[in-house]
Amino acid sequence: MQDNLIKNAAKIEDMIYEIRGKYVMLDSDLAVLYGCKNGTKSINLAVKRHINRFPERFMFRLTEEECESISRFQIETLKGRGYNIKYLPYAFTEQGAAMLSAVLRTDVAEEMSIRIMDAFVKMRHYLLNTVGENKYIKDMLLKHDNEISENSNNIKLLQESFDKLEQDKEIDEIYFNGKEYDAYSKVLDIFADTKEELIVVDRYTDKTFLDMIRNLECKVFLITSKKSKLTKLDIEKYNGDYNNLTIYYDDTFHDRYFIIDRDKFYHSGNSINHIGYRKSGIDLLHDLSIKRVLINDINKIIERNINE
């Protein structure tokens, strides 16, 4: 379905609605276009983690009345999901759709974002060519086009600023006693940054770790002890539902590490099941020699487990 949408831009234009005087797209359509494996769940999670990037002019939840004004197909879809206020969809403006592509980071997000922007532009140009002599409507559309162009530049600048702030936040952080939620949330943010491969070294982990990785759309490798609280039955049941976890057993590590796409290396003072329990730190490692040693040791552990 996604390939057909990419080839036929008109399909994207058909997904654009006028609601509250704004042209918007629904979260379910954007989930398909952006290649979200978990559908709107991926979008909701991404927005929640970057909520400061989505003011109401970028995104808002539809009312039941607004849903009813959309096509019959959309109404039937909503009914199939329960059709109550809990499941009412979110609508994203052109700027919101662009920002969404930046935080989702799927394989097709960047390319599809350009196609979506093109679809918005084509739709406005079509309206300009069909309103005849109505100067007021033409002026409004042209004004909207200029605002979108200006906002697109602003989004790019905002994205660069947000990225810089997130890089700054990645530097050493200490969580004091009683700040367990903050530490837990920080680990979730670190894991969510993974695109392809997350490696976790934690010999004391338990089922808390499974709760933290079940929504990740990447491969997960855990190096832990056979004496950890994570049983083989836990792992079998988890992979029966999610199938993204591979376990390697080793007792040589004392410290805990999170490795994101073999690019970002974090050191954690506590195990995941006790994260933030007492004064402890999560540090972003910069020393290349330490990174090389870690990867070399991890590769040896993987090779040994495969040969056993």
C-alpha positions in Angstrom: 0.0 0.0 0.0 2.8 2.4 0.9 4.5 1.9 -2.4 1.3 2.7 -4.3 1.0 5.9 -2.3 4.5 7.0 -3.0 3.9 6.5 -6.8 0.6 8.3 -6.8 0.8 11.8 -5.2 -3.0 12.2 -5.8 -3.6 9.7 -3.2 -1.9 11.9 -0.6 -4.0 14.9 -1.7 -7.1 12.8 -1.1 -6.0 12.5 2.5 -6.0 16.2 3.2 -9.1 17.6 4.9 -10.3 21.1 5.8 -11.1 21.3 9.5 -11.4 24.4 11.7 -10.3 26.5 8.7 -7.0 24.5 8.4 -5.9 21.9 6.0 -4.9 18.8 7.9 -4.1 15.1 7.7 -5.2 12.4 10.1 -2.8 10.4 12.3 -3.9 7.1 10.8 -3.0 8.2 7.2 0.3 9.7 8.3 1.2 6.4 10.1 0.8 4.6 6.8 2.7 7.1 4.8 5.6 7.4 7.3 5.9 3.6 7.5 5.0 3.2 11.2 5.0 -0.5 12.0 2.8 0.0 15.0 0.4 2.5 13.3 -0.9 5.5 15.3 0.7 4.0 18.4 4.1 4.9 17.0 2.9 8.5 16.3 1.3 8.9 19.7 4.5 7.7 21.4 6.7 10.0 19.3 4.5 13.0 20.0 4.3 12.3 23.7 8.1 12.2 23.9 8.4 15.5 22.0 5.2 17.2 23.1 6.9 20.6 23.2 7.3 20.5 19.4 3.6 20.1 18.8 1.6 23.2 19.8 -2.1 23.3 18.9 -1.4 25.0 15.6 0.5 21.9 14.6 -1.8 19.2 16.0 -5.2 18.8 17.6 -7.6 16.0 18.5 -10.8 15.9 16.5 -14.3 16.0 18.0 -17.0 13.4 17.2 -18.8 16.0 15.1 -15.6 16.7 13.1 -15.1 13.0 12.5 -18.6 12.8 11.2 -17.8 15.5 8.7 -15.1 13.3 7.1 -15.7 10.6 4.5 -17.9 7.6 5.3 -14.8 5.4 5.0 -13.1 7.3 7.9 -16.3 7.0 10.0 -16.4 3.2 9.6 -12.7 3.0 10.5 -13.3 5.0 13.7 -16.3 2.8 14.6 -14.1 -0.3 14.2 -11.7 1.2 16.7 -14.4 1.8 19.3 -15.6 5.2 18.2 -15.4 7.0 21.6 -13.5 10.0 22.7 -10.5 7.9 23.8 -9.8 6.8 20.2 -10.7 10.0 18.3 -7.9 10.7 15.9 -5.4 13.6 15.9 -5.2 16.0 13.0 -1.8 17.4 11.9 -1.4 20.6 9.9 1.2 20.9 7.2 3.7 22.1 9.8 2.7 19.4 12.2 3.2 16.7 9.5 6.7 18.1 8.8 7.6 18.1 12.5 6.3 14.6 12.9 8.6 13.3 10.2 11.5 14.7 12.1 10.7 12.9 15.4 9.6 9.5 13.8 12.9 8.9 12.0 11.5 6.0 9.9 13.3 4.9 6.8 10.8 6.8 4.5 10.0 9.7 6.8 12.2 12.3 5.1 11.3 11.4 1.5 7.6 11.1 2.3 7.6 14.4 4.2 8.6 16.1 0.9 5.8 14.4 -1.0 3.3 15.4 1.6 4.4 19.0 1.4 4.1 18.8 -2.3 0.6 17.5 -2.0 -0.4 20.4 0.2 1.1 22.9 -2.3 -0.7 21.2 -5.3 -4.0 21.3 -3.5 -3.7 25.1 -2.8 -2.6 25.7 -6.4 -5.7 23.8 -7.6 -7.9 25.9 -5.4 -6.3 29.1 -6.7 -7.1 28.0 -10.3 -10.7 27.1 -9.6 -11.9 30.1 -7.5 -12.4 32.2 -10.5 -12.5 36.0 -9.9 -13.0 35.7 -6.1 -10.1 37.9 -5.1 -10.7 37.5 -1.4 -10.3 33.7 -1.5 -7.2 34.0 -3.8 -5.6 36.6 -1.4 -6.3 34.2 1.6 -4.8 31.2 -0.2 -1.7 33.2 -1.2 -1.3 34.6 2.3 -1.6 31.0 3.6 1.1 29.9 1.1 3.5 32.6 2.3 2.9 31.7 5.9 3.6 28.0 5.2 6.8 28.9 3.4 7.9 31.1 6.4 6.8 28.4 8.9 8.7 25.7 7.0 11.9 27.7 7.4 11.0 28.2 11.1 10.4 24.5 11.5 13.9 23.8 10.1 15.4 26.3 12.5 13.4 24.9 15.4 14.4 21.4 14.5 18.1 22.4 14.6 17.5 24.1 18.0 15.7 21.1 19.4 18.4 18.7 18.2 21.0 20.9 19.8 19.1 20.9 23.1 18.8 17.2 23.0 22.5 16.8 22.3 23.2 19.0 25.4 20.9 16.8 27.5 22.9 13.8 26.5 25.8 14.9 28.5 26.3 13.5 32.1 23.1 13.4 34.1 22.8 12.4 37.7 19.5 11.1 39.3 19.2 11.5 43.0 17.4 9.3 45.5 13.7 9.6 45.0 13.9 10.5 41.3 13.3 7.0 40.0 10.7 8.1 37.4 13.0 10.7 35.9 15.7 8.1 35.5 13.3 5.6 34.1 12.0 8.2 31.6 15.6 9.1 30.6 16.4 5.5 29.7 13.2 5.3 27.6 14.3 8.4 25.7 17.7 6.9 25.2 16.3 3.6 23.9 13.8 5.5 21.6 16.7 7.1 19.8 17.6 3.6 18.3 17.0 3.1 14.6 18.3 -0.4 14.0 20.1 -2.0 16.9 20.1 -1.6 20.7 22.7 -3.4 22.8 22.2 -3.5 26.5 24.8 -4.9 29.0 23.1 -5.5 32.3 23.7 -8.6 34.3 21.0 -8.0 36.9 18.1 -7.1 34.7 14.5 -8.3 35.1 11.1 -8.0 33.4 11.3 -4.2 33.8 13.6 -4.3 30.8 11.0 -6.1 28.7 8.4 -3.4 29.4 10.9 -0.8 28.2 11.7 -2.4 24.9 8.4 -3.8 23.7 7.4 -0.7 21.7 10.8 -0.4 20.0 11.0 -0.9 16.2 14.5 -2.2 16.2 16.6 -5.3 17.1 17.5 -5.6 20.8 20.4 -7.5 22.1 20.8 -8.1 25.9 24.0 -9.3 27.5 23.1 -10.5 31.0 23.9 -13.2 33.6 22.2 -16.6 33.7 21.5 -15.7 37.3 19.5 -12.6 36.4 15.9 -12.4 37.4 14.9 -12.6 33.7 13.9 -16.2 33.1 13.9 -18.2 29.9 10.1 -18.5 30.2 9.9 -14.6 30.4 12.0 -14.4 27.3 10.0 -17.0 25.4 6.7 -15.4 26.2 8.0 -11.9 25.3 9.4 -13.0 22.0 6.1 -14.9 21.3 4.5 -11.4 21.1 7.2 -9.1 20.0 10.1 -11.2 18.6 12.7 -8.4 18.7 15.0 -9.7 21.6 18.1 -11.8 21.5 19.9 -12.8 24.7 23.6 -13.5 25.2 24.9 -14.7 28.6 28.0 -13.4 30.2 29.2 -12.7 33.8 32.4 -10.7 33.0 30.8 -7.2 33.0 30.2 -5.3 36.3 29.0 -2.0 34.8 25.9 -1.4 32.7 26.0 0.0 29.2 23.4 1.1 26.5 24.7 1.1 23.0 22.6 2.8 20.3 23.3 1.7 16.7 26.9 1.1 17.7 27.3 4.9 17.6 26.2 6.3 21.0 27.5 4.6 24.1 26.0 5.2 27.5 27.3 4.1 30.9 24.7 3.6 33.7 25.6 3.5 37.4 22.5 1.3 38.2 20.9 -1.7 36.6 17.7 -1.0 34.8 15.5 -2.6 37.5 17.0 -0.2 40.1 17.5 2.8 37.8 17.4 6.0 39.9 17.0 4.1 43.2 19.9 5.9 44.8 22.4 8.6 43.7 23.6 7.4 40.3 24.5 8.6 36.8 23.8 7.9 33.2 26.8 9.2 31.2 27.3 9.6 27.4 30.8 8.1 26.6 33.1 10.0 24.3 36.4 8.1 24.6 36.9 6.2 21.3 39.3 3.7 22.9 36.7 2.7 25.5 34.1 2.3 22.7 36.4 0.1 20.7 37.2 -2.1 23.7 33.5 -2.5 24.6 32.5 -3.5 21.0 35.4 -5.9 20.8 34.4 -7.6 24.1 30.7 -7.7 23.0 31.6 -9.2 19.7 33.5 -12.0 21.5 30.6 -12.7 23.8 28.2 -12.9 20.9 30.5 -15.3 19.0 31.1 -17.5 22.0 27.3 -17.7 22.7 26.7 -18.7 19.0 29.3 -21.4 19.1 28.0 -22.9 22.4 
